[in-house]
Amino acid sequence: MVLSEFRFVEIGRVAIFAYGPDKGKLCVIVDIIDQNRALVDGPGTGVNRKQVNYKALQLTQFKLDIGRSMRTGNLLKVWNKEKVQAKWDQTTWAKKIVNKAKRKTLSDFDRFKLMKAKQARNRLITVECGKLKKQAKKAPAKPMRVRKRKS
């Protein structure tokens, strides 16, 4: 697997569906059909091989070294060997998606408890910052050294 700084639409690029029935699922670009569509397959995520518009995909930094139009079984072997799902789960992008889903399922009382916990945390931070500011005021300022110029 190659981590790429640039994200191009290319064979082997791992992508995530932005919308549609497979929203949030990972897939791999198996072939490029034309300038608007690609053939994708999601061997480990339950996405069947199909053509998709590029607008429905969000490209990730992961890229698999695969051949053009690789079969699903062989793609699954590469997918498992490279541990794509485990690497994806470690990214901040995936963690944000999981947190967003958790927040969506919170009840009114859970949101209230979360608000109170944040208030308590912010109060502690404010108190500690105040203590540090107070210490900084009490400490005498260091005199600035004046450097003499060599003539």
N, C-alpha and C positions, 0 to 999 in steps of 0.2 A: 504494500500500500504506500502511496506517495501522498505526503501532505504538500499541498501547493499553495503558494502565496496568491496566485491568480486563479480565479474560478472561471474556466472556460467550459462551454458545452462540448464535451468530448466523450468518446466511448470509454466506459469505465468510471465516469464521474458519478459519485453517489449524490443523490438529490432527495429532497423531502417534498411531498405534495403540499401545496399552499392552500388548495381548496378542492372541493369535489368529494366524492364518496370515500376516497382514500386519504383524506386530509390528515396530515401529521405522520404518515407512514413513509419509511425510507424505501428508495428504489435505486436501481443502477441504470444508467443510460447504456443500452446494449447496441443500438445502432442509430444513425442519424438519417431521418427520412428526407427532410428538406429544410428550408430555412426557418420553418415555423414549428415543425414536429419532430419528435424523437420516439424511438421504440424503447420502452423501459420494462424492467422486470424487477420484482421485489422478492427474491427467493426466500429470505428469512422473515419477511414481514407480512406475507399473505397477499401481496399485490400480484395479480396475474399479468402476464406479458400483454402489453397494449401500447397503442400510439397515444402520445400526449403532447399537447401544445406546450411550448417552453414557458408560457405565462403561468401555467399551472405548477411549475416546478421552482423550487428554491435550491440552488446549488450549494453543496457543503464543501469543506476543504478536503474531503477524502476522495481518493481516486484509486480504483483497482486496475491492475495490469491484466486486462483481458483482451481476447480477440473479438473481432467484429461478429455480431449475431451469435454469441456464445449461447449454448443450450442452457436451460434452467438448471438441470442437474449439475453440470460442470460449474455454473455460476454459483450455485449453493455451496459447493466445495470450496471455492475461492473465498466466498463470503464468510464461511465458518473458519477457514484457515487464517484469514486476516482479522477476525473478530471485530467486524465492522460495528455490530450492534453494541458491543461493550465499549468500544471507543466513542461511539456516538453518545452513549449514556453519560460519559465523563465530560462532555463539552458543556459549556455554560449555556449555549443555545438550548440544548435538550433539557437542562435543569430548569431553565426559565419556563419552558413549555409545561413541564411537570408541575411547577409551582403555580402557574396560571390555572391549570386544571384543578389543583387542590383548592385554590381560592374560590373557584367557581362553585364548588360543592359546599362551602361554608354556610352554616346557618346564621341567622341574625345574631344569636347569642355568641356564636364562635367569632363573628366579626367584632362584636363588642369586647370580648376577652382579648382579642388580638390588638385592638385599639388601646386598651388599658396596659397591656404588656409593653407596647411601643412607648406609651407615655412614661412608664416607669423607667424604661431603658434610657430614654432621652433625658429624664430628670437626673439620673446617675451621671450621664455624660456631661451635662451642664454643670453639676456640682464639682466634678473632677477638673473641668476646664477652669472654673472659677478659682479653685485652689491653686492651680498652676499659674494663673494670671497674677494672683496675690503674691505668690513666691517670687515671680519675675519682677514685680514692683518693688519688693523689699530688697532684693539683691542690688548692690551698688553697680552702676554701669562701669564697664571696663574702660579705663582711659585709652584714648586712641594714641597709637604710637606715630610719631612724626618721623619720617625717614629723612635723613640728611642727604642732600645731593652731593655727588662727587664732582668736584670742579677740576 
